[in-house]
């Protein structure tokens, strides 16, 4: 994990990358070719200083007697000789076989007789497995893996010989040491630039050591083009999920970045669903890894399985880490360390009434069993068929028992249709158990209530008014007074017609 880390050494040590950027999980191929410091230090920490010294010595490195070793050794803090480094890289070029360096081809006496000692050249020795040497050669010749840091058209790249020229650079503090070492199957060239007094230089590896190395290597390869390396037995190519480093299986995991990688068949990557993101079968009640001793309530859950504490801190406490976790949909929980054992006490949970698939009406009584250690509560939940959105319809309750009434519910509170009923039981330790059945709600709709129309008030209707002509004779009574109909009505054929009150002039 390329993340900030502090080692509690004396004094404390916190390696940083040359550009100050932390990249999260990195494949060895890209960390090596990009000269990323933090993964190099963590690799040495994992390997151990004793194993490191033994391996380097096998490959031809002779450490100085006064050499001091520590985690900074991974970044060049322990001095080495250029000629020893060339021999170590030559071991990779020779497929893991170390051939001792020698300068005298032969010795002949005055008469021309060959008197070369048999031990002059030394004996070649296989000090690294051919498969590991081949993988190292594959990584150190990979310009695509180098390009994110050095660019595509860099001085370590020979387009005429793709995959046939390996190279690595290095720079110590204050640019005191400017290194470039590379090789083909037939040449090894090492360049060191620095001061005789070990002082700081005013140049860079890219601006000085790489051009010198490139010029020498170009001249050699023009005279004798390289052939490359043939893969030894046991080298396989597999698709991996570049996000996690596991084997890629589209049926098991979703992966944003898939690439091909080479492996020694004896050292394959973790299977899909493992690695630092793991899909595990978990007993929901005990929260232990499920097995034959707890087979009833099992779910697959995803966990973040990282033993590197610095990686966990980066993912959970920094903006960059949290953004990485969100972008890669990383889980936050760590996987359980234990699994169910012989004699594991499992909860007795059952939802027995109504029966699965039964039709229910009106008030429904749920029956079943709830008995478990570390019991906290249970509740009955409901969701529409095909939905996972449950709501509580009874409970929560804190009682236990066998073959008891678990709760009641009025089915008329929902429309008719198919539903899933879930008995959800919870433990004091965060565990749970679900039991589900399907029911069909089929209540008879109520009869419709008649709608009563309020009584309307009828207003009388009257025929149209026809005024009398002014010349109509008006009879007079015996006393000479005019006969006038009260309230302004004039009798007309038995019907009363509303009209103006007649005016009588007595002049």
Secondary structure, 3 states (H helix, E strand, C coil): CECCCCECCCCCECCCCCCCCCCECCCHHHHHHCCCHHHHHHHHHHHCHHHHHHHHHHHCCCCCCCCCCCHHHHHCCCCCCHHHHHHHHHHHHCCCEECCCCCCCCCECCCCCECCCCCCCCCCEECCCHHHHHHHHHHHCCHHHHHHHHCCCCCCCCHHHCCCCEEEEEECHHHCEEEEEEECCCCEEEEEEECCCCCCCCCCHHHHHHHHHHHHHHHHHHHCCCCCCCCCCCEEEEEEECCCCCECCCCCCCCCCEEEEEEECCCCCCCCCCCCEEEEEEECCCCCECCCCCCCCEEEEEEECCCCHHHHHHHHHCHHHHHHHHHCCCCCCCCCCCECCCCCCCCEEEEEECCCCCEECCEEEEEEEEECCCEEEEEEEEEECCCCCCEEEEEEECCCEEEEEEEEEEHHHCCCEEEEEEEEEEECCCCEEEEEEEEEECCCCCCCCCCCCCCCCCCCCCCCCCCCCCCCCCCECCCCCECCCHHHEEEECCEEEECCCCCCCCC
